Every structure is written in C-alpha cells, then in structure tokens.
Amino acid sequence: MGAIGGPDIGEDGAHGKPDEDVSMSDTPQLGPVPQRIAVDAEQVRRLVADQFPQWADLPVQPVANGGWDNWTFHLGSHLSVRLPSAAEYALAVDKEHRWLPTLAPRLPLPIPVPLAKGEPGAGYPYPWSIYQWLDGEPASADRIVDPVRFAVDLAGFLAALQSVDTTDGPRPGQHNWFRGGTLRTYAENAQRALTALDGHVDVDLAGEIWTSALDARWDGVESWFHGDVSPGNLLLDDVKLAAVIDFGTCGVGDPACDLAIAWTLLTADDRQAFRERLAVDEATWARGRGWALWKTLVTTAQTLRDADTPAVSVLRVLDEIFSEYTAGAVTNPQP
C-alpha cells in the first residue's frame, strides 16, 4: 500500500450491509496516523540469525521503494524479509500466514506465500515474515506493451480471487484499513482533500462523482479482494503481468476497492476490456470509481502541500476519472 494507505482509513463495524443501509452513526471513524518505526539491515541480520539460523549466512539488503506499511529487505537472492513499520500494520501478519497459502493455489498468477514467521526481537517490537522473492518490475504505463492484454489478465486474476470461498475469511477491520467496507468511512477525508483542492481542480465535478459513488448500493454479497491493486503491487515479466504482491489489505467484503486500478493505471480501451472481463455492474463500477477518486484526491492534495501545483501523474488520473464520468461511458447508478 502506498504512503496514503494507513493514515486515511478506519474500522467497519457494519460489514456485510449494503452501503445504502449504513447510517452515519454506524460509519467507522478514521484512526490516528500510524507511528512508523525505522528498521535497518543490521537489525534484520540479527533477527534472522537469532530465529532462523539456517539463513543466517545470507546477505541482507534493503529493497528500493519497498513499501510504506512494511520495510522489505532482500535475504540472499531468493528470499525477502517483510517487517511491519507500525503496530497497526503488524495486525496483517497473522492474516497473511493464515490465508495466503490457501489463496495461492487457487489463483492464476504467483502471489507471495510466507515461509516463516518471526517474533519480536533485536529491538524490533512486532511479528514479521520471510517470503520467497518474486521477480518482476512494478507495472507502469510505459512498461506495459499490450495494455488490453494486461487489463484482461489482471481482471482474470481478480475474478479468480473473487471466486475463492469466503468462509471464515477476514472481514473489514483495522488489519486492512477497512478495505471492503463502506466508502463512507472516507467521506471526511475526501472532503478535506476537496477543500484543499478548491481552485486547483474541478471540485464541483469531483464532488458529484464522489456522491454518486456513495449512493451506489452494494448488494452485500461478499467476495475476496486484494485491497490495494496499485502499479507497485503488480509485477511485470518482460511484457506481461507476472505476479501480484502485497496482500496486507486483503479481506472479504465489497470487492469494488479493487477496481480503482481501472482509472489509476488503465486508459479507455483497456479499462473497458477490464470491466467486460469482470462483468462489473453499474453500481459496483461507480463505487470502484469512488475508490479511485478518493485515493487520487488525497494524493493530489498531498502533492499540493509540497509544491505550488499538483504532480502531473495525479492530474492525469483525475482527468481519466472526470472524462470517463462526463462522457457517459458508464450510466450513473440509481441509489
């Protein structure tokens, strides 16, 4: 999950209900920003040597752009060490060890499967994991040679994930920052971003799109979702999608959150192929657009604080959201 993941979300005590039936009093409140801690390679070496001596001789190197929720390190050439950066993110460790081995054989692409679970030690306070390393380059528009094929392959992966039995699966909660729950959890957060962006983007149109997403009813049928389908979590091998990583926000609930990638990475033709492969209905598509809008508004507001104008990349995503909505490519769902 990206840098906006943790600070922007909270717990859904009303999972399993259609959004339309969730009152404001039932809507989870956003918690405080997680207090991240730093971890260095020497600390990781001590943890591995103390708890997994069979790997003690392997070199430890930090992974460039290794994520926000977790610090990631290479352990030799075929393993990785993943250490939560805050107490809130550590809640996902047990979930990953319980469910990723169950999900992996049911999916058409490789996903990370934990090999060993570490305990606090060497001055590090949380549980942590050792994984098999998955090769690949993070997806980006300039690296995707065949965008339509990429979109269809990704949709096929998500369709397979959604088909996995949900019995006893983890419902929205603090372990995944309430992905799979109601978008209303993020309403205050989105409004703050809209206020900050007034005069910089079309906040009236953004507000209309956001309202349409909030009004789009979920039928309450739960399925598995990844929770953070973003370019950095999609690995390419040469020209095709090769693996999907970082399942810290996975869970069982409304899968609309996984549709945000249709606007944050895909463009018109591949977005349509993605939607057709998943057979997404109007209301789910509108909620997915809302997830994309929320994330992009917050990111745009953050870039505005750091510069005079928002970054070109996030403005491109806003343009994708605005143009698709105003062109009527998707009919607005009825509340």
FENTA-V188086 format. One record per residue. SS is DSSP state (@ for helix, = for strand, . for the rest). BURIAL is 1 if it has 16 or more other ideal C-beta (glycine too) atoms within 10 Angstrom, else 0. Layout:
<<SS | BURIAL> <SS | BURIAL>>
This chain:
<<. | 1> <. | 1> <. | 0> <. | 1> <. | 1> <@ | 1> <@ | 1> <@ | 1> <. | 1> <= | 1> <. | 1> <. | 1> <. | 1> <. | 1> <. | 1> <. | 0> <. | 1> <. | 1> <@ | 1> <@ | 0> <@ | 0> <. | 1> <. | 0> <@ | 0> <@ | 0> <@ | 0> <. | 1> <. | 1> <. | 0> <= | 1> <. | 0> <. | 0> <. | 0> <. | 1> <. | 0> <. | 1> <. | 0> <. | 0> <. | 1> <. | 0> <@ | 0> <@ | 0> <@ | 1> <@ | 1> <@ | 1> <@ | 1> <@ | 1> <@ | 1> <@ | 0> <@ | 0> <@ | 1> <. | 1> <@ | 0> <@ | 0> <@ | 1> <. | 0> <. | 0> <. | 1> <. | 0> <= | 1> <= | 0> <= | 0> <. | 0> <. | 0> <. | 0> <. | 1> <. | 1> <. | 1> <. | 1> <= | 1> <= | 1> <= | 1> <= | 1> <= | 1> <= | 1> <. | 0> <. | 0> <. | 0> <= | 1> <= | 1> <= | 1> <= | 1> <= | 1> <= | 1> <. | 1> <. | 1> <@ | 0> <@ | 1> <@ | 1> <@ | 1> <. | 1> <@ | 1> <@ | 1> <@ | 0> <@ | 1> <@ | 1> <@ | 1> <@ | 0> <@ | 1> <@ | 1> <@ | 0> <@ | 0> <@ | 1> <@ | 0> <. | 0> <. | 0> <. | 1> <. | 0> <. | 1> <= | 1> <. | 1> <. | 1> <. | 1> <= | 1> <= | 0> <= | 1> <= | 0> <= | 1> <. | 0> <. | 0> <= | 0> <. | 1> <. | 0> <= | 1> <. | 0> <. | 1> <. | 1> <= | 1> <= | 1> <= | 1> <= | 1> <= | 0> <. | 0> <. | 1> <. | 0> <. | 1> <= | 0> <= | 0> <. | 1> <. | 0> <. | 0> <. | 0> <. | 0> <. | 1> <. | 0> <. | 0> <@ | 1> <@ | 0> <@ | 0> <@ | 1> <@ | 1> <@ | 1> <@ | 1> <@ | 1> <@ | 1> <@ | 1> <@ | 1> <@ | 1> <@ | 0> <@ | 0> <@ | 1> <@ | 1> <. | 0> <. | 1> <. | 0> <. | 1> <. | 0> <. | 0> <. | 1> <. | 1> <= | 1> <. | 1> <. | 1> <@ | 1> <@ | 1> <@ | 1> <. | 1> <. | 1> <. | 1> <. | 1> <. | 1> <. | 1> <@ | 1> <@ | 1> <@ | 1> <@ | 1> <@ | 1> <@ | 0> <@ | 1> <@ | 1> <@ | 0> <@ | 0> <@ | 1> <@ | 1> <@ | 0> <@ | 1> <@ | 1> <= | 0> <. | 0> <. | 0> <= | 1> <. | 0> <@ | 1> <@ | 0> <@ | 0> <@ | 1> <@ | 0> <@ | 0> <@ | 1> <@ | 1> <@ | 0> <@ | 1> <@ | 1> <@ | 1> <@ | 1> <. | 1> <. | 1> <. | 1> <. | 0> <. | 0> <. | 0> <. | 1> <= | 1> <= | 1> <= | 1> <. | 1> <. | 1> <. | 1> <. | 1> <. | 1> <@ | 1> <@ | 1> <@ | 1> <= | 1> <= | 1> <= | 1> <= | 0> <. | 0> <. | 0> <= | 0> <= | 1> <= | 1> <= | 1> <= | 1> <. | 1> <. | 1> <. | 1> <. | 1> <. | 1> <. | 1> <= | 1> <= | 1> <= | 1> <. | 1> <@ | 1> <@ | 1> <@ | 1> <@ | 1> <@ | 1> <@ | 1> <@ | 1> <@ | 1> <@ | 1> <@ | 1> <. | 1> <. | 1> <. | 1> <@ | 0> <@ | 0> <@ | 1> <@ | 1> <@ | 1> <@ | 1> <@ | 1> <@ | 1> <@ | 0> <@ | 1> <@ | 1> <. | 0> <. | 1> <. | 0> <@ | 0> <@ | 1> <@ | 1> <@ | 1> <@ | 1> <@ | 1> <@ | 1> <@ | 1> <@ | 1> <@ | 1> <@ | 1> <@ | 1> <@ | 1> <@ | 1> <@ | 1> <@ | 1> <@ | 1> <@ | 1> <@ | 1> <@ | 1> <@ | 1> <@ | 1> <@ | 1> <@ | 0> <@ | 0> <. | 0> <. | 0> <. | 0> <. | 1> <. | 0> <@ | 0> <@ | 0> <@ | 1> <@ | 1> <@ | 0> <@ | 1> <@ | 1> <@ | 0> <@ | 1> <@ | 1> <@ | 1> <@ | 0> <@ | 1> <@ | 1> <@ | 0> <. | 0> <. | 0> <. | 0> <. | 1> <. | 0> <. | 0> <. | 1> <. | 0> <. | 0>>
